[in-house]
Amino acid sequence: MAHWRRADPVGMTTLITGVFFAIGAAFVVLVTVAFVLGVKWHVNPLLGAAGFYGFMALWLGFVWRMNRTGAYVSDQAIRLVRLLRTRKLPWTQVAEVYSAPAMLGTRATSRNAIWVRLRDGSRIETPIQCRAGRLGISMHANIGRLLSPTRFDATLQVLREAHRRAAGTR
């Protein structure tokens, strides 16, 4: 089994999503205690409970995925975790890890993102972007982690070093 470690540093996004997760979990506990104590509700208890717990399951799942969004590395692969999809790429398929403008559809944005070029020539954008960009009104693709230029460069180096180590073991 691979040992995965986060390539991008824990930062403000992790703190904010942690706070939202804690608020959601506390709300679930509060409402559950109210249900158990028999508080009188003005809605059908079964429909109310199903609606509340269904919504909170979506809320907590969404916040958890936002918290986990980023890039993870192991000796065998890189794992790109996005809000709705996780993709694992074996290092043997990776040709290069580099920085280039993030894309929004077919247009380049003002922020750089970390990209992975595969041996077959295809490119995959990671959910990690650099906060630096042109000042003023510009187009951004807010898809994941937004790092300072220093942290962005450090994350890029971590990914390149992991790729180099994996290439050396082949």
C-alpha positions in Angstrom: 0.0 0.0 0.0 1.3 3.4 -1.0 2.1 6.0 1.6 0.5 9.3 0.4 1.8 12.7 1.6 0.4 16.1 0.7 2.6 18.0 -1.8 1.0 21.4 -1.2 1.3 22.9 2.3 -1.6 23.2 4.8 -2.7 26.8 4.8 -5.7 29.1 5.1 -8.0 26.9 2.9 -7.4 24.1 5.3 -8.2 26.3 8.3 -11.4 27.7 6.7 -12.7 24.3 5.6 -11.9 22.9 9.0 -14.0 25.7 10.7 -16.9 25.0 8.3 -16.7 21.3 9.1 -16.6 21.9 12.8 -19.7 24.3 12.6 -21.6 21.6 10.5 -20.6 18.8 12.9 -21.6 20.9 16.0 -25.0 21.7 14.3 -25.6 18.0 13.7 -24.8 17.3 17.3 -27.1 20.1 18.5 -30.1 19.0 16.4 -29.5 15.3 17.3 -29.6 16.2 21.1 -32.8 18.2 20.5 -34.3 15.1 18.7 -33.3 12.8 21.6 -34.6 15.2 24.2 -38.0 15.3 22.4 -38.1 19.0 21.5 -41.4 19.8 19.8 -40.9 20.5 16.1 -43.3 22.4 13.8 -42.6 20.0 10.9 -43.1 16.3 10.3 -40.3 14.8 12.4 -39.4 12.1 9.8 -39.4 14.5 6.9 -37.6 17.1 8.9 -34.9 14.7 10.1 -34.5 13.2 6.6 -34.1 16.7 5.1 -31.8 18.0 7.8 -29.5 14.9 7.9 -29.5 14.7 4.1 -28.5 18.3 3.8 -25.8 18.0 6.5 -24.4 14.9 4.9 -24.0 16.8 1.6 -22.6 19.8 3.5 -20.0 17.8 5.5 -19.0 15.8 2.4 -18.6 18.9 0.3 -16.5 20.6 3.0 -14.4 17.4 3.5 -13.6 17.2 -0.2 -12.7 20.9 -0.3 -10.3 20.3 2.5 -8.7 17.3 0.7 -8.4 19.1 -2.6 -4.8 19.2 -3.7 -1.9 17.0 -4.9 -0.6 14.0 -3.0 2.6 12.0 -3.8 3.9 8.5 -3.1 6.8 6.6 -4.5 4.6 5.1 -7.2 2.2 7.9 -8.3 0.7 11.4 -8.0 -2.9 11.7 -6.9 -4.8 14.8 -7.9 -7.8 15.4 -5.6 -10.5 17.8 -6.9 -13.9 18.5 -5.5 -15.7 15.9 -7.6 -13.0 13.7 -8.9 -9.7 12.0 -7.8 -7.2 11.0 -10.4 -4.2 8.8 -9.8 -1.3 9.0 -12.2 1.6 6.5 -12.0 5.0 8.2 -12.2 5.8 5.9 -15.1 3.2 7.8 -17.2 4.4 11.3 -16.1 6.9 13.1 -18.4 7.1 16.4 -16.7 5.7 18.6 -13.9 5.6 22.3 -14.7 3.9 25.6 -14.2 1.8 27.3 -16.9 -1.3 29.5 -16.9 -4.4 28.0 -15.5 -7.2 27.4 -18.0 -10.9 28.4 -17.8 -12.4 26.5 -20.7 -10.2 27.2 -23.6 -8.8 30.5 -22.3 -5.7 31.1 -20.2 -6.3 32.9 -17.0 -4.0 35.4 -15.1 -2.9 32.8 -12.6 -0.4 30.0 -13.0 -1.3 26.4 -12.1 0.8 23.3 -11.7 0.4 21.0 -14.7 1.4 17.4 -15.4 2.4 16.4 -18.9 2.0 12.7 -19.6 4.2 10.6 -21.8 1.4 10.4 -24.4 1.6 14.2 -24.7 -1.7 15.0 -22.9 -1.7 17.6 -20.1 -3.5 17.6 -16.8 -4.0 20.7 -14.7 -3.7 20.2 -11.0 -6.0 22.0 -8.6 -3.1 24.1 -7.3 -2.8 27.8 -8.5 -0.5 30.7 -7.7 -2.1 33.7 -6.1 0.2 36.1 -8.0 -1.2 37.5 -11.2 -1.9 40.8 -13.0 -3.5 43.5 -10.9 -6.9 44.8 -11.9 -9.8 43.0 -13.5 -8.7 39.6 -14.8 -10.1 36.2 -15.3 -9.4 33.5 -12.7 -10.2 29.8 -12.5 -10.9 29.1 -8.8 -10.7 25.3 -8.8 -8.7 24.4 -5.7 -5.8 25.5 -3.6 -4.6 29.1 -4.1 -1.0 29.5 -2.8 1.3 32.4 -2.4 4.2 32.5 -4.9 6.6 31.1 -2.4 4.4 28.2 -1.4 3.5 27.6 -5.0 7.2 27.3 -6.0 7.8 25.0 -3.0 4.9 22.8 -4.0 6.2 22.6 -7.6 9.6 21.6 -6.3 8.1 18.9 -4.1 6.3 17.4 -7.1 9.4 17.7 -9.4 11.5 16.0 -6.7 9.0 13.2 -6.2 9.0 12.7 -10.0 12.8 12.7 -10.1 13.0 10.1 -7.3 10.5 7.9 -9.0 12.4 8.1 -12.3 15.6 7.2 -10.5 14.0 4.0 -9.1 12.9 2.7 -12.5 
